[in-house]
Amino acid sequence: MPPQLPAMILAEIKAVFGRWSGRGALVLAIVVGLGAVGFLEVADRVADNMQANGASARQMLVTDWATSLAWALNGRNFFVLPLLLVLAGASSLSGEMSNNTLRELLVRPVPRWCVMAAKVAALSTLSLVTLVATSMSALVGGAVMFATDGEVGPALTGFAMSWLSDLGLITMTLLVASFSQSVGGVVVGLALYLMGDWLLGKLLSVLGTFGVDWAPLVHDVLPGTALQAWSTWDAGFEPKRVVALVILIAVTWGAATWRLQRADVP
């Protein structure tokens, strides 16, 4: 390992957290955790007056810190926070290409793979910090507002798997960003790809219902499905999705590094 790599990682971490996307992600992570507690408290207050399938919603609603943590997990992985991670990744590479900051890194006597590794490390640190912020704010808030007898282990494993899913999203973003100097273009391009991936997944699900044997297997290894490996935390993670996610990370990270090594950065 080159001796400069730790210093490069530290510099990238400072840069990532210094941008509005990084700071916004951290603030939003805390808001999501506390918001889950707040929404659960509101639901608890109105449950007595609500009916679901002829029964009181009170019978269906569990109010404890494990539930607040589960709500926070789903809220955290909803649209906005992943979008901020994509913005942070695009700014880290495409943004630095457009303002010529990246060129200053690449002309230094260090391997280009170190530059990519430092960016992945910094962005994955941002992901980890947001996950800790959301989970801890939901747990502490849930412990204050509700009972603490619920099992939080499964949801915490969901948060851990979310870090791996975030890493896949980060490496995909950096791969797309290695071809573009436009942050907006990276975000739009990745969004369009994931939308197409989602539509393909729906088509494969329909084919599966009609007895096409290979459709479910292909569906489970699509990049978009692999990025959702965290979502089955309450029923046990699907091994195929986890393996597909690890392969996705390895391939996109390797491809992004290969692209950066051969890029002619002005």
N, C-alpha and C positions, 0 to 999 in steps of 0.2 A: 504494500500500500504506500503510495507517495506520501511523504511527510506533510505536504501541504493540504491534504484532503480534510483533516479535522478543521483547519482554519477556514477552508472553503465552505464547509458545511455550516460553520458558525456564521460566516458572512451571509450565506444564503438564508439562514433562519432569520437573521436580523432584517434582511431585505423583504422576506415574505411577510413577517409580522409588521413591517413598517408600511406596507401598502394598505390601502383602504379595504381591499378584499380580505386580507388577513385579519385586520382589526374587526371588520364587520362580521366575519365568520365567528370570531371569538365571542363578540357581544351577542350575536344571534344564538349561539350555542347555549349561553346562560339563559337567555330569554325563553328558549324552547323548553329547557328543563323546568324552570319555574312556571312557565305557561302550562305545562302538562299537569303540574300540581294544582294550579288555579282552575283549569278546566274540569279536573276531577272533582274539586271541591264544589264547583257550580253544579255539576251533574249530580253530585250527592244531595245537594239542597233541593233540586227539582225532581228527583227520582220518585218521590212519593206521589207526585201529581201526574206522573206519566204512565201510560199503559203500553205494553208491547205483547202482542199475541194474546190479548185478554188477561194478562198478568201484570202486576205492578213492576215497573222498571227497577224498583228497589231490590227485587228478588234476583235480578240479573246483573246488578252492578256490584262489583267488589271494590271497596275503597280501602286500600292499604298502600304502603310504600312500593310494593312490587308492581302494583297496577300503575302508579304514577311513573315508575321507571319504564314500564312497557310502553306507555303512551309517549313518553319522552323519546324512546328509541324510534318509534314509528314517525314521530314528528320531526326528529332530527334528520332522518333519512329521506324525508319528503323533499320536494323540488328545490327549495331555496338554498339550503346549506350545501348540497352537492354542486349547485350552480356557482356558489362562491368559491368552492374548491377548483372548479373548472376555470373560473376567472383568475384565481391565484396562479394556477398552472400556466395559463395562456400568458399572463403578464410576466411570469418568470422567464419565459423563453421568447415568445413572439414580441412582447413588449420590449425586451432587451435587444432584440434584433432591430426593431424599428428605431430605437434611440441610440444605436451603436454601442450600448453598454456591453453586449455580449462579445463584441470584437475584442474589447480590452481583456476579457478573460481568455479568449482563445489564442491570443498571441503570446501568452505567458508560457513558460517552459513546463507545462503540465499536460498529461494526456487528456484528450477531450472527453474520454469516458468519465474522468473525475468530475468534470463540469456537470455532466448529466447526473452522475451519482449524487453530487452535492445538492442538486435541485430536487431530486426525488426524496432525499433524506429530509430536506427542509420542508417540503410540502407534506410529507408523511408525518412530520412533527406537528405541523399545523392541524392535520386531521386528528392526531392523537390528542392534542390539547383540547380541541373542540369536543371530542368524545368524552374526555374526562370531565370537562366543564358541564356538559349536558347531564351526564350520569350522576355526578356528585350533587348538582343543584336539584335534580329530581329526587335523589335519595334523601338529602338533608331536608328539603321541603316536605317530602312525603313523610319522613319520620316525625316532623313537627306537627303536621296536619292530620295524619292518619295512624292506624295501627302498624306495627312493625313485625307482625307475625307471618307475613307473606314471604315466599321463597323468591329471592332476587337473583339467585344464581343463573337461571336460564336467560333472563334479560341481560345480565352482565356478559354472558357468552355472546349474546347478540351484538352488544357493543364491541366486543373484541373482534367478531367476524366483520363488523362494519368497517373496522380499520383496514382489513384486508380488501374489502370491497372498494373503499376509498383509494387504496393504493392502485387497484386496477383502473379506476377512473382517472387517477393522476397520470399514470403511465400512458394511458390512451390519449389524454389531453396533450402531454408532451410530444407524443408521436405526431399528432395532428399539427401542433404548434411548430414542429421542426420544418414544416412545409410552408409556413405562412408568417408574414410579418404583421398581420392584423389580429389583434386580440378579439375583436368582434367576429372576424371571419372564422377563427378557431371555435368560438362558442357556437356560432350558427352552424358550422359544418359538423361539429360533434353532436349538436342537438338533432340535426336532420338525420345523421346516421343512426342515432339511438331511436329516433322515431321510426325509421324504416326497419330497424331491428325488432322493435315492438310489434309492428304490423306483421312482419314475417313470423314472429312468435305466435301471434294470434291465428295466423293461417295454419301453422303447424299444429296448433291445439285443435283446430277444427278438423284437420286431416286425421289427427289421432282419434277423435270421436267417431270417425267413419272407418276406423280399423286399419289405418295405414301404420304398419308396425314401426317403421323407422322414424316417423314424425316426432314422437315424444323424446326419443334419444337426441335428435338434432336440436329440438327445442331446448333441452336441458344444457346444451353446450354452446348455445349462442352467447356472444359477448354480453348482450343486455341481460340475459337470464343469469349468467355467471355473476354479474355485478349485483344481482339480487340474492346472492347466496345467504346473506344475513337474515333474509325475511322469514326463513323457516325456523327461527330460533326456538319457537315454542313447541315445535314438533320434532326437533332433531334435524340437524343440517343434512342436506342431500349430498352424499359423497361426490356424485357426478358433477354437481355445480361447483363444489369446492375445488375439485381437481381442474375443472375448466377455468375457474378463476385464477388459480396458480399459473396455469399455462398461459392465460391471457396476460398476466403481469409479466411473465418471463419474455413472451414474444414481443409485446409492445415496448417494454423497457429496452430489450435488445435492438429492436428496429429503430427506436428513437436515438439510441446511442450510435448505431451504425450510420444513421442519417446525419447526425451532428458531426461525426468524424469526417464525413465527405462533403459537408456543406461549405459553400464559398460565401462566407459572411462578410459583407462590405463594411 
